[in-house]
């Protein structure tokens, strides 16, 4: 089996050995300033007020369109966010927030979590940003509206068409649309189209279709299987690494005569490609296919009694992921050419109700949901079925003591009931039948905060402390794949988190300075341990993270914008085993920096230069497999010849640095270019 195999979005999208071996507010959401409305179909950027919070950020399409960036790379431009990448377009990519590993971050699409039964990290490489209107990033917590369960914060991708038609159409317009076409290195292309139509004064529909592909046949320096002997290294080309994805979404919004606002949302994606394996052992036929579909009906009720707002929703979700390879060598013609096809399909039904109370001094939110999920095996693995019923209640409240001072808190509770309908898992000495599920205790999380700010204040600050958790997922407890040994005795991962931050604004020069100190202590972190040919999840002990992130955004001139961001952190494994105690957590640098300069030039041109640097990281808990520091530089040149037409040329990794060098088994591309045309109508 290949060193890094893909199992689609359902089971970690690609359950990679490197990932499986990895160890593991006062957020002023209520203060978030109105960022204004911007049409997702227009090609020109919209001026937005400065965001004050250092623990919440909104990222708009101008940050990625035409710039040849994946979702993980876009997010990594924010302070406190790190990313890993294991290949080209569509490759397995994850992010961590403030030193907390990717699997502990709740990732949502339109508020519905994408985290699945595997317990692994959501793969950002398969998220098509052409379907995204904005990205919401919560660094210090998981908001009650997303269930409140998670250690490392939350990321929510808001798909296009989420705004009412009035927000994106001029009064005289009945419809608008956009077409995006791009082409770049390694036969990488994208095509996307969106259409918004206002049917009546109270009804509108929007639709979007997108496709993207890359051969990913880039060159890299192969170690030839001898990591410590550079004399036999040679230049090789990535093979069996192609990636193709099709996605789409449809939304209908209706305002009824009763005042009820209804939204119907349907989105889907289908991806497939090859899995090239390690650089010193490229596979020939290993590959994967992934399918995803989600439908949501949401009803927003008018304010009851003038102070209560209710929302009801029902979501149905389907995921299927199947990988295939020839075992053990994945090459035709060898003595052992058994074809192994493995995967799973999952169905989920999620009813939920949200309530909001807004008073003169108090604002409160409450969410109740039931997640009923059913998973079954696909391919040549033994038949198995698993069902999980998860009931979540979460809420938050904020009280304004003074006009500029508020306190509040939030909490969540999770009750899980698992049912086993059959199946088996493989252990080193036997094959054991799955007969019954172990009862899980109710899990609780809570957090309190105090915040000082005012709508017209130049400065503000916040402090928060809380206990968060993540319950083990189905595949961590009842692993059913060959080579995976399940662990029904897994405990919840829990963490104590503390953050204190502040900001200072200089309106005259449109400048804001933000800084946040964060500290997290994780207990019972779940880590996949490799022993021989088997993987088993274990609670491995404790880890401690502390750090400081700083950020400056400024627009001193109408034609010039500058961004400087830095993260300083110390991540320590506090496990009792002396092999790991005191070591840095995998994939977490001690320092990282990001700089961006944007120039609005004459004749409708604009130019963006970005530089990023991070110190060395380690791929393993023993800190023996090291990736040296990286220093990358990128540019993009945009041109708007007409009001709704935009051309962008992007050049990534200008110095052609092979930043994923001999220390990693999954090489990534060097210098790449991309040309993008966006046409509105």
C-alpha positions as CSV (number, residue, x, y, z in Angstrom):
1,X,0.0,0.0,0.0
2,X,1.3,3.5,-0.7
3,X,2.8,5.6,2.0
4,X,0.1,8.2,1.7
5,X,-3.2,6.9,0.5
6,X,-6.4,8.7,-0.2
7,X,-9.7,7.7,1.2
8,X,-11.7,10.8,0.2
9,X,-13.4,13.4,2.3
10,X,-15.3,10.9,4.3
11,X,-12.4,9.2,6.0
12,X,-10.0,12.1,6.2
13,X,-10.2,12.6,2.5
14,X,-6.7,11.2,2.3
15,X,-5.5,9.4,5.4
16,X,-1.8,10.1,5.1
17,X,0.8,8.3,7.2
18,X,2.5,11.6,7.9
19,X,-0.8,13.0,9.3
20,X,-1.7,9.9,11.2
21,X,1.7,10.0,12.9
22,X,1.4,13.6,13.8
23,X,0.6,14.5,17.5
24,X,-1.7,16.1,18.1
25,X,-13.2,35.0,23.1
26,X,-13.0,36.9,24.1
27,X,-13.7,36.9,20.6
28,X,-15.5,40.0,19.7
29,X,-17.9,38.5,17.2
30,X,-20.5,40.8,18.6
31,X,-18.2,43.7,17.9
32,X,-17.5,42.7,14.3
33,X,-17.8,45.8,12.2
34,X,-20.1,45.8,9.2
35,X,-17.8,44.9,6.3
36,X,-20.3,46.0,3.7
37,X,-21.8,44.0,0.9
38,X,-19.9,43.1,-2.2
39,X,-21.3,41.4,-5.2
40,X,-19.8,38.0,-5.9
41,X,-20.3,38.7,-9.5
42,X,-18.5,42.0,-9.7
43,X,-14.8,41.9,-10.6
44,X,-13.7,45.0,-8.7
45,X,-12.8,45.0,-5.1
46,X,-14.8,46.8,-2.5
47,X,-13.4,49.1,0.2
48,X,-14.0,47.6,3.6
49,X,-13.7,49.0,7.1
50,X,-10.9,47.7,9.3
51,X,-11.7,44.6,11.4
52,X,-10.9,45.1,15.1
53,X,-10.9,41.6,16.5
54,X,-7.6,39.7,16.6
55,X,-9.5,36.4,17.1
56,X,-11.9,36.7,14.2
57,X,-11.3,37.4,10.5
58,X,-13.3,37.5,7.3
59,X,-11.4,36.7,4.1
60,X,-13.0,37.8,0.8
61,X,-12.5,36.6,-2.8
62,X,-10.1,39.4,-3.6
63,X,-7.6,37.5,-1.4
64,X,-7.4,34.5,-3.7
65,X,-9.1,35.1,-7.1
66,X,-6.5,34.8,-9.9
67,X,-3.6,34.4,-7.4
68,X,-3.2,30.6,-7.7
69,X,-3.9,30.0,-4.0
70,X,-5.5,27.0,-2.3
71,X,-7.8,27.4,0.6
72,X,-5.0,26.3,3.0
73,X,-2.6,28.9,1.6
74,X,-5.2,31.7,1.8
75,X,-5.8,30.9,5.5
76,X,-2.1,30.6,6.3
77,X,-1.7,34.3,5.4
78,X,-3.4,35.1,8.7
79,X,-1.4,35.3,11.9
80,X,-1.5,32.2,14.1
81,X,-2.4,29.9,11.1
82,X,0.0,27.4,9.7
83,X,-0.5,25.0,6.8
84,X,1.0,21.8,5.4
85,X,0.9,20.7,1.8
86,X,1.7,17.3,0.3
87,X,1.8,18.0,-3.5
88,X,0.3,20.1,-6.2
89,X,-3.3,21.1,-7.0
90,X,-5.8,19.0,-5.1
91,X,-3.2,17.4,-2.8
92,X,-3.8,16.8,0.9
93,X,-3.6,20.1,2.7
94,X,-4.4,21.1,6.3
95,X,-4.1,24.1,8.6
96,X,-3.5,24.5,12.3
97,X,-4.6,27.4,14.4
98,X,-2.5,28.8,17.3
99,X,-0.5,25.5,17.6
100,X,-3.6,23.3,17.8
101,X,-3.5,20.5,15.2
102,X,-5.8,20.4,12.1
103,X,-8.0,17.5,13.3
104,X,-9.1,19.7,16.3
105,X,-10.4,22.5,14.1
106,X,-14.1,22.5,13.2
107,X,-14.5,23.2,9.4
108,X,-17.9,24.1,8.1
109,X,-19.6,24.7,4.8
110,X,-22.5,27.2,5.3
111,X,-22.4,26.4,9.0
112,X,-22.6,22.6,8.6
113,X,-19.5,20.8,9.9
114,X,-17.4,18.9,7.3
115,X,-15.4,16.9,9.9
116,X,-16.2,13.3,9.4
117,X,-16.1,9.9,11.0
118,X,-12.4,9.3,10.6
119,X,-11.3,11.8,13.2
120,X,-8.7,13.1,10.7
121,X,-8.3,16.6,9.5
122,X,-10.5,18.1,6.8
123,X,-8.6,18.2,3.5
124,X,-8.5,21.8,2.2
125,X,-7.0,20.7,-1.1
126,X,-10.5,19.6,-2.3
127,X,-12.3,22.8,-1.4
128,X,-13.0,24.8,-4.6
129,X,-12.7,28.5,-3.7
130,X,-14.6,29.3,-6.9
131,X,-17.8,28.3,-5.0
132,X,-16.9,30.5,-1.9
133,X,-18.2,34.0,-1.2
134,X,-16.1,34.5,2.0
135,X,-14.2,32.6,4.7
136,X,-15.0,33.1,8.4
137,X,-12.1,32.3,10.8
138,X,-12.6,31.9,14.5
139,X,-9.3,31.4,16.2
140,X,-10.2,31.2,19.9
141,X,-13.3,29.1,20.0
142,X,-16.1,27.2,18.1
143,X,-19.2,29.4,18.1
144,X,-22.4,28.1,19.5
145,X,-24.0,28.2,16.1
146,X,-21.5,25.6,14.9
147,X,-22.1,23.3,17.9
148,X,-19.4,24.7,20.3
149,X,-17.4,21.4,20.3
150,X,-13.8,21.7,19.2
151,X,-10.4,22.7,20.6
152,X,-8.7,24.7,17.9
153,X,-11.3,27.1,16.7
154,X,-13.5,27.0,13.6
155,X,-13.4,27.9,9.9
156,X,-16.7,28.4,8.0
157,X,-16.8,28.6,4.1
158,X,-19.8,30.6,3.1
159,X,-20.8,29.6,-0.5
160,X,-21.9,32.1,-3.1
161,X,-25.5,33.2,-3.3
162,X,-25.8,33.4,0.5
163,X,-26.7,37.1,0.4
164,X,-30.2,38.3,-0.5
165,X,-30.6,39.4,-4.0
166,X,-31.0,43.0,-2.9
167,X,-27.4,42.9,-1.6
168,X,-25.9,41.9,-4.9
169,X,-28.2,43.3,-7.6
170,X,-28.9,46.9,-8.5
171,X,-32.6,47.9,-8.3
172,X,-32.8,48.1,-12.1
173,X,-31.2,44.7,-12.6
174,X,-33.0,41.3,-12.7
175,X,-30.0,39.1,-13.0
176,X,-26.2,39.1,-13.0
177,X,-23.5,36.6,-13.5
178,X,-19.8,35.9,-13.9
179,X,-17.5,33.6,-15.8
180,X,-14.0,32.7,-14.7
181,X,-11.4,30.9,-16.9
182,X,-7.8,30.2,-15.9
183,X,-4.8,28.3,-17.2
184,X,-1.4,27.6,-15.6
185,X,1.6,25.4,-15.1
186,X,1.4,21.6,-15.5
187,X,-1.8,21.8,-17.6
188,X,-3.7,23.3,-14.7
189,X,-7.0,24.9,-15.6
190,X,-10.2,26.1,-14.0
191,X,-13.6,27.1,-15.3
192,X,-16.4,28.5,-13.3
193,X,-19.7,30.3,-13.9
194,X,-22.2,31.9,-11.5
195,X,-25.7,33.2,-12.2
196,X,-28.0,35.2,-9.9
197,X,-31.6,36.0,-10.8
198,X,-34.3,37.9,-9.0
199,X,-37.5,36.2,-10.0
200,X,-39.8,38.6,-8.1
201,X,-39.5,41.2,-5.4
202,X,-39.6,38.3,-2.8
203,X,-37.8,35.4,-4.6
204,X,-34.4,34.9,-6.0
205,X,-32.3,32.0,-7.2
206,X,-28.5,31.5,-7.8
207,X,-26.5,28.7,-9.3
208,X,-22.9,28.0,-9.8
209,X,-20.9,25.3,-11.7
210,X,-17.1,24.8,-11.5
211,X,-14.5,22.5,-12.8
212,X,-10.7,22.3,-12.2
213,X,-7.9,20.0,-13.2
214,X,-4.2,19.6,-13.1
215,X,-1.8,17.0,-14.4
216,X,0.6,17.8,-11.5
217,X,3.5,16.5,-13.6
218,X,6.0,18.9,-12.0
219,X,9.7,18.1,-11.6
220,X,11.4,17.5,-8.3
221,X,14.7,16.3,-6.9
222,X,14.4,12.6,-6.1
223,X,16.4,11.1,-3.3
224,X,16.4,7.8,-5.1
225,X,15.5,6.1,-1.9
226,X,18.8,7.1,-0.2
227,X,18.0,10.2,2.0
228,X,21.5,10.6,3.3
229,X,23.4,10.0,0.0
230,X,23.0,13.1,-2.2
231,X,25.4,11.7,-4.9
232,X,22.7,9.5,-6.4
233,X,19.9,12.1,-6.4
234,X,18.4,12.9,-9.8
235,X,15.6,15.1,-11.3
236,X,12.4,13.2,-11.6
237,X,8.8,14.0,-12.8
238,X,5.7,13.5,-10.7
239,X,3.6,10.8,-12.2
240,X,0.1,9.4,-11.4
241,X,-0.7,12.7,-9.6
242,X,-3.5,14.1,-11.8
243,X,-6.5,15.7,-10.1
244,X,-10.0,16.6,-11.4
245,X,-12.9,18.0,-9.6
246,X,-16.4,19.1,-10.6
247,X,-18.7,21.1,-8.2
248,X,-21.8,23.1,-8.2
249,X,-24.4,24.7,-6.0
250,X,-28.0,26.0,-6.2
251,X,-29.8,28.3,-3.8
252,X,-33.4,29.6,-3.8
253,X,-34.5,32.3,-1.4
254,X,-38.2,33.2,-0.8
255,X,-39.8,35.8,1.5
256,X,-43.3,34.5,2.3
257,X,-46.4,36.7,3.0
258,X,-46.3,35.5,6.6
259,X,-42.9,37.1,7.0
260,X,-41.1,33.7,7.1
261,X,-37.8,33.7,5.1
262,X,-37.0,30.3,3.4
263,X,-33.8,29.2,1.9
264,X,-33.1,26.0,0.0
265,X,-29.5,25.2,-0.6
266,X,-28.0,22.3,-2.5
267,X,-24.3,21.8,-3.3
268,X,-22.2,18.9,-4.6
269,X,-18.7,17.9,-5.6
270,X,-17.0,15.0,-7.3
271,X,-13.2,14.6,-7.3
272,X,-10.9,11.9,-8.6
273,X,-7.2,11.5,-9.3
274,X,-4.1,9.4,-8.8
275,X,-2.0,8.9,-5.7
276,X,1.6,9.1,-6.7
277,X,3.0,8.0,-3.4
278,X,6.5,8.9,-2.1
279,X,9.0,10.6,-4.2
280,X,11.3,7.6,-4.1
281,X,8.5,5.2,-4.8
282,X,6.0,6.5,-7.3
283,X,2.9,4.3,-7.8
284,X,1.4,3.5,-11.2
285,X,-2.3,2.9,-10.7
286,X,-3.2,3.9,-7.1
287,X,-6.1,6.4,-7.1
288,X,-9.2,7.6,-5.4
289,X,-12.7,8.9,-6.0
290,X,-14.7,11.1,-3.7
291,X,-18.4,12.3,-3.9
292,X,-20.2,14.8,-1.7
293,X,-23.7,16.2,-1.7
294,X,-25.5,18.3,0.8
295,X,-29.1,19.8,0.8
296,X,-30.4,22.2,3.5
297,X,-33.7,23.8,4.0
298,X,-33.7,26.8,6.4
299,X,-36.7,28.8,7.7
300,X,-36.1,32.1,9.4
301,X,-39.0,33.3,11.5
302,X,-39.8,37.0,12.0
303,X,-39.0,38.4,15.4
304,X,-41.5,37.2,18.0
305,X,-42.7,39.7,20.5
306,X,-40.2,42.1,19.1
307,X,-37.2,40.4,20.7
308,X,-37.0,36.7,19.8
309,X,-35.6,35.4,16.5
310,X,-35.9,31.7,15.5
311,X,-34.4,29.6,12.8
312,X,-35.2,26.0,11.9
313,X,-33.2,23.9,9.5
314,X,-32.9,20.4,8.2
315,X,-29.8,19.2,6.4
316,X,-29.2,15.9,4.6
317,X,-25.6,15.0,3.6
318,X,-24.1,12.2,1.6
319,X,-20.4,11.3,1.3
320,X,-18.6,8.5,-0.5
321,X,-14.9,7.9,-0.8
322,X,-13.2,4.9,-2.4
323,X,-9.5,4.4,-2.9
324,X,-7.7,1.6,-4.9
325,X,-4.3,0.2,-5.3
326,X,-2.4,-3.0,-6.1
327,X,-1.0,-4.5,-2.9
328,X,1.8,-4.5,-1.9
329,X,3.8,-2.8,-4.7
330,X,1.1,-1.1,-6.7
331,X,2.7,-2.1,-10.0
332,X,1.3,-4.6,-12.5
333,X,3.6,-7.5,-13.3
334,X,4.8,-8.3,-9.8
335,X,4.2,-11.6,-8.2
336,X,1.6,-10.2,-5.8
337,X,-0.9,-8.1,-7.7
338,X,-3.9,-8.3,-5.5
339,X,-6.3,-5.4,-6.2
340,X,-7.3,-3.6,-3.0
341,X,-10.3,-1.3,-3.1
342,X,-11.4,0.3,0.1
343,X,-13.7,3.0,1.2
344,X,-16.9,4.1,2.8
345,X,-20.2,5.9,2.3
346,X,-22.0,8.0,4.9
347,X,-25.4,9.5,5.2
348,X,-26.3,12.2,7.7
349,X,-29.6,13.9,8.7
350,X,-29.2,17.0,10.9
351,X,-32.3,18.9,12.2
352,X,-31.5,21.9,14.3
353,X,-33.1,25.0,15.8
354,X,-31.4,28.3,16.7
355,X,-32.8,31.1,18.8
356,X,-31.6,34.6,19.4
357,X,-32.6,37.1,22.0
358,X,-31.5,40.7,21.6
359,X,-32.1,43.3,24.4
360,X,-30.7,46.6,25.3
361,X,-28.0,45.1,27.5
362,X,-28.2,41.3,26.8
363,X,-27.7,39.2,23.7
364,X,-28.1,35.5,23.9
365,X,-28.0,32.6,21.4
366,X,-29.1,29.0,21.7
367,X,-28.6,26.0,19.4
368,X,-30.1,22.5,19.6
369,X,-29.3,19.9,17.0
370,X,-29.4,16.1,16.4
371,X,-26.9,14.5,14.1
372,X,-27.9,11.1,12.9
373,X,-25.2,9.5,10.8
374,X,-24.9,6.1,9.1
375,X,-21.7,4.7,7.6
376,X,-21.1,1.5,5.7
377,X,-18.1,0.0,3.9
378,X,-17.4,0.1,0.2
379,X,-14.9,-1.9,-1.9
380,X,-13.2,-5.1,-1.0
381,X,-13.1,-4.5,2.8
382,X,-15.3,-6.7,5.0
383,X,-18.9,-5.6,5.3
384,X,-19.5,-3.2,8.2
385,X,-22.1,-0.7,9.4
386,X,-21.9,2.0,12.0
387,X,-24.5,4.5,13.3
388,X,-24.0,7.5,15.5
389,X,-26.6,9.7,17.2
390,X,-25.2,12.9,18.5
391,X,-27.2,15.4,20.4
392,X,-25.7,18.9,20.9
393,X,-26.9,21.9,22.9
394,X,-24.8,25.0,22.8
395,X,-25.4,28.6,23.8
396,X,-23.7,32.0,24.5
397,X,-24.7,35.1,26.3
398,X,-23.1,38.6,26.4
399,X,-24.0,41.3,28.9
400,X,-23.1,45.0,28.5
401,X,-22.1,46.3,31.9
402,X,-21.2,49.6,30.4
403,X,-21.3,51.0,27.0
404,X,-17.7,50.0,26.5
405,X,-17.5,47.0,28.8
406,X,-19.2,43.6,28.4
407,X,-18.8,40.2,30.0
408,X,-20.2,36.9,28.8
409,X,-19.9,33.2,28.5
410,X,-20.7,30.2,26.4
411,X,-21.1,26.5,26.9
412,X,-22.0,23.3,25.0
413,X,-22.9,19.7,25.9
414,X,-22.7,16.6,23.6
415,X,-24.3,13.3,24.1
416,X,-23.3,10.4,21.8
417,X,-25.0,7.0,21.2
418,X,-23.2,4.6,18.8
419,X,-24.8,1.5,17.3
420,X,-22.8,-1.3,15.7
421,X,-24.6,-3.3,13.1
422,X,-21.8,-5.6,12.2
423,X,-18.3,-5.6,10.8
424,X,-14.8,-6.5,11.9
425,X,-11.4,-4.9,12.3
426,X,-7.9,-6.4,11.9
427,X,-5.5,-6.5,14.8
428,X,-1.9,-7.8,14.8
429,X,-3.0,-11.3,16.1
430,X,-6.6,-11.7,15.2
431,X,-9.7,-10.5,13.4
432,X,-12.3,-9.4,15.9
433,X,-16.0,-8.9,15.3
434,X,-17.6,-5.6,16.2
435,X,-20.6,-6.5,18.3
436,X,-21.6,-3.6,20.5
437,X,-20.7,0.0,21.1
438,X,-19.4,1.4,24.3
439,X,-21.5,4.0,26.0
440,X,-20.1,7.5,25.9
441,X,-20.4,10.0,28.7
442,X,-21.8,13.4,28.2
443,X,-19.1,15.9,27.2
444,X,-19.1,19.5,28.4
445,X,-17.3,22.7,27.3
446,X,-17.4,26.2,28.8
447,X,-15.8,29.5,28.3
448,X,-16.0,33.0,29.8
449,X,-14.8,36.4,28.5
450,X,-14.6,40.0,29.2
451,X,-14.3,42.6,26.5
452,X,-13.6,46.4,26.3
453,X,-14.4,48.2,23.1
454,X,-16.8,50.7,21.6
455,X,-18.1,51.2,18.0
456,X,-16.2,54.5,17.7
457,X,-13.2,53.6,19.9
458,X,-9.6,53.6,18.6
459,X,-8.6,50.8,20.9
460,X,-10.0,47.8,22.7
461,X,-9.1,44.5,24.2
462,X,-10.5,41.2,25.3
463,X,-9.6,38.3,27.6
464,X,-11.1,34.8,27.7
465,X,-10.5,31.5,29.4
466,X,-12.3,28.2,28.8
467,X,-12.3,24.4,28.7
468,X,-12.9,22.9,25.3
469,X,-13.1,19.3,24.1
470,X,-13.3,17.0,21.1
471,X,-15.0,13.6,21.3
472,X,-13.4,10.6,19.5
473,X,-14.9,10.0,16.1
474,X,-16.3,6.7,14.8
475,X,-13.2,5.4,12.9
476,X,-11.0,6.2,15.9
477,X,-13.1,4.1,18.1
478,X,-14.3,1.4,15.7
479,X,-11.6,1.3,12.9
480,X,-12.7,-1.3,10.4
481,X,-10.0,-1.1,7.7
482,X,-7.1,-3.6,7.2
483,X,-4.1,-2.2,9.0
484,X,-6.2,-0.1,11.4
485,X,-6.7,-1.2,15.0
486,X,-9.6,0.5,16.7
487,X,-9.6,1.7,20.3
488,X,-13.1,1.7,22.0
489,X,-11.5,3.0,25.2
490,X,-10.4,6.4,23.8
491,X,-11.1,9.4,26.0
492,X,-12.2,12.9,24.9
493,X,-9.4,15.2,24.0
494,X,-9.7,18.3,26.3
495,X,-8.0,21.6,26.5
496,X,-7.7,24.7,28.7
497,X,-7.3,27.8,26.6
498,X,-6.4,31.3,27.6
499,X,-6.2,34.4,25.3
500,X,-5.7,38.0,25.9
501,X,-5.5,40.5,23.0
502,X,-6.0,44.1,21.9
503,X,-6.1,46.4,19.0
504,X,-5.3,50.1,18.3
505,X,-6.7,52.0,15.3
506,X,-5.4,55.1,13.5
507,X,-8.4,56.1,11.3
508,X,-6.6,58.9,9.4
509,X,-4.1,56.5,7.8
510,X,-6.5,53.5,7.9
511,X,-4.2,51.6,10.1
512,X,-4.9,48.9,12.7
513,X,-2.4,47.1,15.0
514,X,-3.5,43.9,16.7
515,X,-1.7,41.6,19.1
516,X,-2.8,38.5,21.0
517,X,-1.1,36.2,23.5
518,X,-2.5,32.7,23.6
519,X,-1.9,29.6,25.7
520,X,-3.4,26.1,25.4
521,X,-2.9,23.0,27.5
522,X,-4.2,19.8,25.8
523,X,-4.9,16.6,27.7
524,X,-5.5,13.1,26.3
525,X,-4.6,14.1,22.8
526,X,-5.5,11.4,20.3
527,X,-2.6,10.3,18.0
528,X,-2.3,7.5,15.5
529,X,0.6,5.3,16.5
530,X,2.4,3.2,13.9
531,X,3.6,-0.2,14.9
532,X,4.8,-2.5,12.1
533,X,2.0,-2.4,9.4
534,X,-0.7,-1.3,11.9
535,X,-2.1,2.0,13.0
536,X,-3.8,2.5,16.3
537,X,-5.2,5.7,17.9
538,X,-4.1,6.3,21.5
539,X,-4.5,9.0,24.1
540,X,-0.8,10.0,24.3
541,X,-0.8,12.5,27.2
542,X,-0.4,16.2,27.3
543,X,0.9,19.1,25.2
544,X,1.4,22.8,26.0
545,X,1.3,25.7,23.6
546,X,1.9,29.3,24.2
547,X,2.6,32.1,21.7
548,X,2.1,35.7,20.5
549,X,0.7,36.9,17.2
550,X,1.0,40.4,15.9
551,X,-0.5,42.1,12.9
552,X,-0.4,45.5,11.2
553,X,-2.7,46.5,8.3
554,X,-2.4,50.0,6.8
555,X,-3.5,52.0,3.9
556,X,-1.6,55.3,4.2
557,X,-2.2,56.2,0.6
558,X,-5.2,55.6,-1.6
559,X,-3.0,53.6,-4.0
560,X,-1.0,51.6,-1.4
561,X,-1.9,48.9,1.2
562,X,0.6,47.1,3.4
563,X,0.1,44.1,5.7
564,X,2.7,42.7,8.2
565,X,1.9,39.6,10.3
566,X,4.1,37.5,12.6
567,X,3.5,34.5,14.9
568,X,5.9,33.4,17.7
569,X,5.1,30.2,19.5
570,X,6.5,27.4,21.6
571,X,4.8,24.1,21.2
572,X,5.8,21.3,23.5
573,X,4.9,17.6,23.8
574,X,4.4,16.9,27.5
575,X,3.9,13.2,27.2
576,X,5.4,11.0,29.9
577,X,7.4,9.0,27.4
578,X,10.9,10.4,27.4
579,X,11.1,10.0,23.6
580,X,8.6,12.8,23.1
581,X,8.7,14.8,26.3
582,X,9.9,18.4,25.6
583,X,9.9,17.9,21.8
584,X,8.2,20.4,19.4
585,X,4.8,19.3,18.1
586,X,4.9,18.2,14.5
587,X,4.4,20.8,11.7
588,X,4.5,23.7,14.1
589,X,7.3,26.3,13.5
590,X,8.7,28.5,16.3
591,X,8.2,31.6,14.1
592,X,6.4,32.6,10.9
593,X,6.1,35.9,9.1
594,X,3.9,37.2,6.3
595,X,4.2,40.5,4.3
596,X,2.0,41.8,1.6
597,X,2.2,45.1,-0.4
598,X,-0.6,46.1,-2.9
599,X,-0.2,49.0,-5.3
600,X,-3.2,50.4,-7.3
601,X,-1.4,51.6,-10.5
602,X,-2.5,53.9,-13.3
603,X,-4.5,52.7,-16.3
604,X,-6.5,50.2,-14.2
605,X,-3.5,48.0,-13.2
606,X,-2.8,46.7,-9.7
607,X,0.2,44.8,-8.4
608,X,0.5,42.6,-5.3
609,X,3.8,41.3,-3.8
610,X,3.8,38.7,-0.9
611,X,6.6,37.1,1.0
612,X,6.3,34.4,3.6
613,X,8.9,32.8,5.9
614,X,8.7,30.1,8.6
615,X,11.4,28.4,10.7
616,X,12.1,24.7,10.5
617,X,9.4,22.2,11.5
618,X,9.5,18.5,12.3
619,X,7.3,15.8,10.8
620,X,7.5,13.4,13.7
621,X,7.0,13.5,17.5
622,X,10.6,12.5,18.1
623,X,11.8,15.6,16.1
624,X,14.1,13.5,13.9
625,X,12.6,14.2,10.5
626,X,13.2,17.9,9.9
627,X,12.1,20.3,7.2
628,X,14.4,23.3,7.1
629,X,13.2,26.9,7.1
630,X,11.4,28.2,4.0
631,X,11.5,31.6,2.4
632,X,8.9,32.1,-0.4
633,X,8.0,35.1,-2.6
634,X,5.0,35.6,-5.0
635,X,3.5,38.3,-7.2
636,X,0.3,39.0,-9.1
637,X,-0.5,41.6,-11.7
638,X,-4.1,42.6,-12.3
639,X,-5.7,44.6,-15.1
640,X,-9.3,45.8,-15.4
641,X,-9.7,46.9,-19.1
642,X,-13.5,47.2,-18.6
643,X,-15.9,47.6,-15.7
644,X,-16.7,43.9,-15.4
645,X,-13.6,42.4,-17.0
646,X,-10.4,41.5,-15.0
647,X,-7.2,39.8,-16.0
648,X,-4.7,38.5,-13.5
649,X,-1.2,37.0,-14.0
650,X,0.2,35.2,-10.9
651,X,3.7,33.9,-10.4
652,X,4.2,31.7,-7.3
653,X,7.5,30.7,-5.7
654,X,9.5,33.2,-7.8
655,X,12.9,31.9,-6.7
656,X,11.9,28.4,-7.6
657,X,12.8,27.1,-4.1
658,X,12.2,23.4,-3.6
659,X,10.9,24.2,-0.2
660,X,9.6,20.6,0.3
661,X,13.0,19.2,0.0
662,X,14.8,15.9,0.7
663,X,13.4,15.9,4.2
664,X,9.8,15.1,3.1
665,X,8.5,12.2,1.0
666,X,5.9,14.2,-0.8
667,X,7.5,16.9,-3.0
668,X,5.5,20.0,-4.1
669,X,6.0,22.2,-7.2
670,X,8.6,24.9,-7.6
671,X,7.9,28.0,-9.6
672,X,4.4,28.1,-11.1
673,X,2.4,30.6,-13.2
674,X,-1.3,31.2,-13.7
675,X,-3.4,33.5,-16.0
676,X,-7.0,34.2,-15.1
677,X,-9.8,35.9,-16.9
678,X,-13.0,37.0,-15.0
679,X,-15.9,38.4,-17.0
680,X,-19.1,39.7,-15.4
681,X,-22.4,40.2,-17.1
